[in-house]
Every structure is written in C-alpha cells, then in structure tokens.
Amino acid sequence: MTTLDNFYSQVRAARPLDPILLDKPIALEALQTPALVIDLDVFERNLQKMQSYLSAQGIALRSHTKMHKCPVIARKQVEAGARGVCAAKVSEAEIMCDAGIDDVLVTSPLATRDKVDRFIGARKSHSGIKLVVDHEQSATLLNDSAGAEGLSVDVFIDIDPGMGRTGVEAGEGMLRLAEFVCAAEHLKLAGIQMYAGNCMHIEGFQDRQAKYTKVMQKGIETLALLQDNGIEVPIVSGGGTGTYNMEAELGLINELQAGSYAFMDIEYRDIGGRDSGVFSDFEVSLFVLVTAISQPQSRLITVDGGFKSFASDKMPPQFRDVEGVIYHWGGDEHGIIQLDNPSREVVLGDKLAMLTPHCDPTVNLHDFYFPYRDGLVHEIWPVSARGFAF
Amino acid sequence: MTTLDNFYSQVRAARPLDPILLDKPIALEALQTPALVIDLDVFERNLQKMQSYLSAQGIALRSHTKMHKCPVIARKQVEAGARGVCAAKVSEAEIMCDAGIDDVLVTSPLATRDKVDRFIGARKSHSGIKLVVDHEQSATLLNDSAGAEGLSVDVFIDIDPGMGRTGVEAGEGMLRLAEFVCAAEHLKLAGIQMYAGNCMHIEGFQDRQAKYTKVMQKGIETLALLQDNGIEVPIVSGGGTGTYNMEAELGLINELQAGSYAFMDIEYRDIGGRDSGVFSDFEVSLFVLVTAISQPQSRLITVDGGFKSFASDKMPPQFRDVEGVIYHWGGDEHGIIQLDNPSREVVLGDKLAMLTPHCDPTVNLHDFYFPYRDGLVHEIWPVSARGFAF
C-alpha cells in the first residue's frame, strides 16, 4: 500500500545511477540481442571534439540528457567540461540531480500544479535545478509553489522560434513575460532559451545556416529589446548538434543544448557538413546489435529488431558493416533484410550492428547500454531516466 | 561486479509481478502525465467477450503478452479461461513463467546457442514453456541444449504464411522439418503455428476474410500432408484479433493468438467489422493521458506526449473526448494540437485521454499502467516485460 507521491518517489529511488561492472570483459558478440551498444573510442572522441570546439569559441555546453537518459554519460560530459545538462522532463532532471549533476535545466514548460510542485520538491535539495517558463500562468504556478517553500527559483524564458511548439512569442510578448518574471517575488530570470528544433535537420550546411540565421534574428532583436528595457540576461541557451558551428558567427547563443553529437544517427549523418554532403564532424558511436534469427526465403533474412528496438519516426535502420542490403520493418520485434547484393555473407545466428535512424527515441526503448572498446564490454550503463514518462 | 549471466538474471528478478496498491483511490486527473491508463470496465468486457466467443466455437485462447507485457493482465486472461499465453521473446516468457502462468509459448524462433540455453534455463523450472522452431539448425541447437539437461521440450513448428518474416515454407519444407523434429531425441512436436500478421489489418471484413482464407489454404494443405504422413498435430495456433471470428469457419486454427482485443487501438478500430465500417467487436480500453502544457499560438496547443509516449509506426494519436482537432507529432516529448473546430475548449493544464495508434509498441514505451473505474485509480500495474529487449 502506497500513496501516489510515494509511488513516484519509489520509482525514482529504484533507478540505478552507476555503471554495472562485469567481473571480466566479454566479447561484443557474446551479448544477447537486441542490445544497445556504444563504440567508446568514437563516443569519447565526440565528447572531446564538441567540448574543445565550443570552449575555443567561448560557448558553454549544456548537453541534453533527453538524448541519452543516462547519469553515467551526463557525468562524463560534465567531467569533459560541460557547464551542466538539460532535461526534457522533471523526472529526467530528478535522475540527473540524484546522479550529482549540479546544474540541470528543465527545457519544457510545466502547466499543472502537480508537476510544478514536483519540480519544487527537487529544487529543495538541489539548488542548481532550473526551469523554463513560457506563460504567465506557468510562471505564477511556479512562483506560488516556490513561495510556499520560501525558495527563489532560477528560470529561463522559453521563446518560440516559430515552431509553434513551446515558447512565448518573441519581441513584445517576451518582454512582458520577462517583466512578469522579474517582478515575481520567488523567481529569478537566469536566462532565455530559444531552441530552433525545426532547423537542426535541414539538409545542406548553407541552407541550414541561412534558415537558422533568419529564424534566430527574432531572438537577437528580442535580446536587444530586453536590454533596452534594462533587463539583463546572462545566459542565452539553445542550438544543437546541427548548428553547433554556426552559433559563434551568429552571436546570440552562449550556451549550446546539444545532445545527439555524442551518439549520432542516420538522420544527423545525412544533413551534410560544412564541407561535405555527409555530416562527419561527429561519428556514429551508437548501434543496436541484432541477430539473424530466420530465413524463410533465400533472398531475405530476418533479424530480431523491429519497432520495439528502433524508433520508427524516421527512416529505417542500416547495417554498420554490410552494404547492398535493405532493412524493411517487420513489425514490433522483427526486421526483414532484403539481400540484394550483400557485401558480406549474412547467415542465421549472425550478430550484426545497426545504425539507429533517430538516436533519442531509440535509446528510450532500451534499459541498458553495453559500451565496448576493442570489441570487449567491461561494464553496463543504465538508461536510468527512460520509461519514467510521467 | 557481476557476470553477464548474473546480470540478465538480476534484471529478470527485479521485475515486479504484482499490482502496486494505492492506500486510497485517486482521481484519474491526479495522475502525472504522460500516463498509460486502462478503462477497466471496457477492458474486462473485452476479455469476457473474446473468451466467451472462442469457447462457444471450441477454439482455445492463447493470449499474446507481447501486446501488454504485464503479468497482472496475463493472469486475468488465464483466469477468464485462456489456455495460456504467447510471448515474443524468451525474456517476456521468463516474466510470465515467474508470474505463475503455466503454459507459455515463445512465438519467435531462436538461432543462437546463448538464447536457446536461456530458454532451456527457463524450461528447467517451468515445464509448460514451449518454443517455435522454423529451421533444422535452430531445432538442432534446441535438441542439443535440451539433451545437455536431460529434458524433452515441446515445440511448435512455425509456418511462413507468405510474409517472408519467420517460418518454414508450407508443404514439403514443413513436412521435412516435422520429421526432423519427430526424430530429434529431446524434442516433441506439440503443435504448429501459422500467424498471418499480414492479414490482421486488412480494411473491410470481406476483403480481410478473402485474403486470409487464401493465405491459410497452404496451412490446411500442410496439415493434411502431415496427417497423410502419419504425423499428428494436436494444436494449430495462429490468428489474431483481426481474424478471431473467421477461424471457426476456416477450420484450421484451434488456438487463437490474439493480443490487441484487450486494449484495441486506432489501427484495429479502423479495419472494419463484419457488419460495420468500424471494428467495434472490442472497444478501446487503453489511453495515454497527456497534459496541455504550452500554447504559443491561439489555434495550437501543445501536449506532453510525442514519440516517447506513442509509437509512431502508424497514424498519429487521437483524442478520446475532443473532436475537430488534429494531433501533429511535435518531436520526442510533444504533440501539437491544431484547434480547427474543437468540440470542447482545451486550455493550458487540461489533462486529456488519447487513443493510441498501435497499442503494442506504445505500451512498450511505458513502465506502468494506471487502470481506472468510475474515474478512480485503485492500483498500478507494472509493464514488467518491457525494455527487457535482450
């Protein structure tokens, strides 16, 4: 017998926060499948490359944990130099706080008292947790809940980059909300957030940069409007993997909310880089290991990964090491591989690594990562914040 | 420090098998969102209706737990009269065995020694767990692993209904594999499986029945071929929610593998019933409760459910109680609702129930069900077999 609040607390408390160590390393091919695996050399290069680049540009990194949902990875990002992390939900932020991450920004607004109270519950023990607001109603809820606990909460105001998803309107709408927040007794305006998710995957560097520059103009104008009205904003947060090398030139964002750079996926790989049709600034480090389990026809072979192993909101997955074949969705648990002109033989029982179409929702399907180096897995990392939907 | 085998065992042992009881009932609207909720009255009607119908037809029900992944629900199905359950994976089957379900069929073939050994590990303590085979290679693996433990294992031979996903070819191919299984010292031919997943969602009852009848002819011929060769097959398993009322007339299947009938979803609702354009034989009992969290434009409102709350392999979700609006995917955590001509006002902070496009992979995104009756939640059911991908 439990209360609802205790239930939520118990789910949170049960989430693992540390790596699970194997008593001896095991070969990647010894893993039972489907298994979410990370090439550690590539992953570490990605972390290093993004941090070095941003540090040289004077831009802080606030890595987005909605992508990996893993406290082990969040700690590595902070150790590599990230200022802190983003979380899409309070439940994710709680896990990151529990894992010892000091600076955590919840990037999606809350509109109900239960969620706001839950946020304030986390804020009581973790002074560095912050929240975006995009409406006077949610700012009022937050101010009331903070006041009830005698707290002052750092807030970022979320500006809509024209996506129509979240965020207050740029310009006068934003100014009014900023004044509202500044006047609220228990809120402190710590920054603004303008995340143009609609620009991240535009194919072609020049097209992406042109669109992004245009979209972000409203942010530049809004920031000037706030300053003209005596409102200083220390942090301007936004951007992502697809715009990381456009921000310095643009001059608005001083804190990047990148997530996918650590793992990469087919969708990001295909957007194109500054000098190439393939976006190779960061390399793919995340794969799903699957097994060929059936072959009803000679030109088809079926693997044990379908809608429950790969997010299906984008294109189908691809093999890392086999070309000349096509993956077709085969339902919840299966993929059917069309063996057109395979670059290597694929036979029953083979375990094969596949690139993920879209890393964030794919990770969310799994409970554990199996990171490997030189073909060996030494430890297992929990996807601690997944499935914790509420 | 742990071994890989111990890790798998520990993950299994940590899965909850029972309802979590709330000390007092709470209103549905008190749940934090996104939350997977079940209308208990409807759910129970669905269970009752399917079981009564099949019992009257002399067809056994082996409900598919890949749909709900929940031991609490599996027990209710067995209590209502189901012979046993199906599981798509060994990991799911383990959870159902642990929950006390006696008769569990793993419906997807295994092609590696590690998974076969894991199955045999479960078989050692649960005599009623069974496995499909569709190839001499996997049958040999199973026979060897069973022999090493001195066990005899019940197997079902999986026949490909022309999907090219899993299953041996009907006819002679099937006969050879059946003879192989009958000759294998540690295998016992307990049944055949022919699941025509390619027919379940054909729109229009007549079209569906015509296609299904054609596809299943090969099964009828194969069964006759086996009998002509002195091989008796007690159980013929297959079919699903979309064909439940075609099986008796067809006369092949004597054990139905239905799953979705318990929850239903948009995809099944839209296939059409025997006398209606809507398949209303079973009613939708499963919803995702979401909250309206942002409204950047007056004609749009954003809810906190996206790719991580709803499976995206099919159409977008729909509201249960609001018409005249359109849900657009808004990314991993968001849906953007276009308020064309809403049948009721939707405002910030509203909690709203949404129908799921495809129940199986949607359930797999969540960790808990919140079943309700008369608007009150009394207990919470774990989605115990989810995320347990390997």
Boltz contact constraints between the chains, C-beta under 6 A:
constraints:
  - contact:
      token1: [A, 1]
      token2: [B, 21]
      max_distance: 6.0
  - contact:
      token1: [A, 1]
      token2: [B, 23]
      max_distance: 6.0
  - contact:
      token1: [A, 3]
      token2: [B, 23]
      max_distance: 6.0
  - contact:
      token1: [A, 4]
      token2: [B, 26]
      max_distance: 6.0
  - contact:
      token1: [A, 21]
      token2: [B, 1]
      max_distance: 6.0
  - contact:
      token1: [A, 23]
      token2: [B, 1]
      max_distance: 6.0
  - contact:
      token1: [A, 23]
      token2: [B, 3]
      max_distance: 6.0
  - contact:
      token1: [A, 26]
      token2: [B, 4]
      max_distance: 6.0
  - contact:
      token1: [A, 32]
      token2: [B, 114]
      max_distance: 6.0
  - contact:
      token1: [A, 32]
      token2: [B, 390]
      max_distance: 6.0
  - contact:
      token1: [A, 34]
      token2: [B, 389]
      max_distance: 6.0
  - contact:
      token1: [A, 35]
      token2: [B, 390]
      max_distance: 6.0
  - contact:
      token1: [A, 88]
      token2: [B, 333]
      max_distance: 6.0
  - contact:
      token1: [A, 109]
      token2: [B, 293]
      max_distance: 6.0
  - contact:
      token1: [A, 109]
      token2: [B, 294]
      max_distance: 6.0
  - contact:
      token1: [A, 111]
      token2: [B, 293]
      max_distance: 6.0
  - contact:
      token1: [A, 111]
      token2: [B, 348]
      max_distance: 6.0
  - contact:
      token1: [A, 111]
      token2: [B, 349]
      max_distance: 6.0
  - contact:
      token1: [A, 112]
      token2: [B, 291]
      max_distance: 6.0
  - contact:
      token1: [A, 112]
      token2: [B, 349]
      max_distance: 6.0
  - contact:
      token1: [A, 114]
      token2: [B, 32]
      max_distance: 6.0
  - contact:
      token1: [A, 134]
      token2: [B, 294]
      max_distance: 6.0
  - contact:
      token1: [A, 137]
      token2: [B, 348]
      max_distance: 6.0
  - contact:
      token1: [A, 160]
      token2: [B, 296]
      max_distance: 6.0
  - contact:
      token1: [A, 164]
      token2: [B, 296]
      max_distance: 6.0
  - contact:
      token1: [A, 164]
      token2: [B, 297]
      max_distance: 6.0
  - contact:
      token1: [A, 164]
      token2: [B, 300]
      max_distance: 6.0
  - contact:
      token1: [A, 165]
      token2: [B, 302]
      max_distance: 6.0
  - contact:
      token1: [A, 165]
      token2: [B, 330]
      max_distance: 6.0
  - contact:
      token1: [A, 165]
      token2: [B, 334]
      max_distance: 6.0
  - contact:
      token1: [A, 165]
      token2: [B, 336]
      max_distance: 6.0
  - contact:
      token1: [A, 166]
      token2: [B, 294]
      max_distance: 6.0
  - contact:
      token1: [A, 166]
      token2: [B, 302]
      max_distance: 6.0
  - contact:
      token1: [A, 167]
      token2: [B, 296]
      max_distance: 6.0
  - contact:
      token1: [A, 291]
      token2: [B, 112]
      max_distance: 6.0
  - contact:
      token1: [A, 293]
      token2: [B, 109]
      max_distance: 6.0
  - contact:
      token1: [A, 293]
      token2: [B, 111]
      max_distance: 6.0
  - contact:
      token1: [A, 294]
      token2: [B, 109]
      max_distance: 6.0
  - contact:
      token1: [A, 294]
      token2: [B, 134]
      max_distance: 6.0
  - contact:
      token1: [A, 294]
      token2: [B, 166]
      max_distance: 6.0
  - contact:
      token1: [A, 296]
      token2: [B, 160]
      max_distance: 6.0
  - contact:
      token1: [A, 296]
      token2: [B, 164]
      max_distance: 6.0
  - contact:
      token1: [A, 296]
      token2: [B, 167]
      max_distance: 6.0
  - contact:
      token1: [A, 297]
      token2: [B, 164]
      max_distance: 6.0
  - contact:
      token1: [A, 300]
      token2: [B, 164]
      max_distance: 6.0
  - contact:
      token1: [A, 302]
      token2: [B, 165]
      max_distance: 6.0
  - contact:
      token1: [A, 302]
      token2: [B, 166]
      max_distance: 6.0
  - contact:
      token1: [A, 307]
      token2: [B, 313]
      max_distance: 6.0
  - contact:
      token1: [A, 307]
      token2: [B, 361]
      max_distance: 6.0
  - contact:
      token1: [A, 308]
      token2: [B, 361]
      max_distance: 6.0
  - contact:
      token1: [A, 308]
      token2: [B, 364]
      max_distance: 6.0
  - contact:
      token1: [A, 309]
      token2: [B, 389]
      max_distance: 6.0
  - contact:
      token1: [A, 312]
      token2: [B, 312]
      max_distance: 6.0
  - contact:
      token1: [A, 312]
      token2: [B, 313]
      max_distance: 6.0
  - contact:
      token1: [A, 313]
      token2: [B, 307]
      max_distance: 6.0
  - contact:
      token1: [A, 313]
      token2: [B, 312]
      max_distance: 6.0
  - contact:
      token1: [A, 330]
      token2: [B, 165]
      max_distance: 6.0
  - contact:
      token1: [A, 332]
      token2: [B, 360]
      max_distance: 6.0
  - contact:
      token1: [A, 332]
      token2: [B, 361]
      max_distance: 6.0
  - contact:
      token1: [A, 333]
      token2: [B, 88]
      max_distance: 6.0
  - contact:
      token1: [A, 334]
      token2: [B, 165]
      max_distance: 6.0
  - contact:
      token1: [A, 336]
      token2: [B, 165]
      max_distance: 6.0
  - contact:
      token1: [A, 348]
      token2: [B, 111]
      max_distance: 6.0
  - contact:
      token1: [A, 348]
      token2: [B, 137]
      max_distance: 6.0
  - contact:
      token1: [A, 349]
      token2: [B, 111]
      max_distance: 6.0
  - contact:
      token1: [A, 349]
      token2: [B, 112]
      max_distance: 6.0
  - contact:
      token1: [A, 360]
      token2: [B, 332]
      max_distance: 6.0
  - contact:
      token1: [A, 361]
      token2: [B, 307]
      max_distance: 6.0
  - contact:
      token1: [A, 361]
      token2: [B, 308]
      max_distance: 6.0
  - contact:
      token1: [A, 361]
      token2: [B, 332]
      max_distance: 6.0
  - contact:
      token1: [A, 364]
      token2: [B, 308]
      max_distance: 6.0
  - contact:
      token1: [A, 366]
      token2: [B, 389]
      max_distance: 6.0
  - contact:
      token1: [A, 367]
      token2: [B, 387]
      max_distance: 6.0
  - contact:
      token1: [A, 387]
      token2: [B, 367]
      max_distance: 6.0
  - contact:
      token1: [A, 387]
      token2: [B, 387]
      max_distance: 6.0
  - contact:
      token1: [A, 389]
      token2: [B, 34]
      max_distance: 6.0
  - contact:
      token1: [A, 389]
      token2: [B, 309]
      max_distance: 6.0
  - contact:
      token1: [A, 389]
      token2: [B, 366]
      max_distance: 6.0
  - contact:
      token1: [A, 390]
      token2: [B, 32]
      max_distance: 6.0
  - contact:
      token1: [A, 390]
      token2: [B, 33]
      max_distance: 6.0
  - contact:
      token1: [A, 390]
      token2: [B, 35]
      max_distance: 6.0
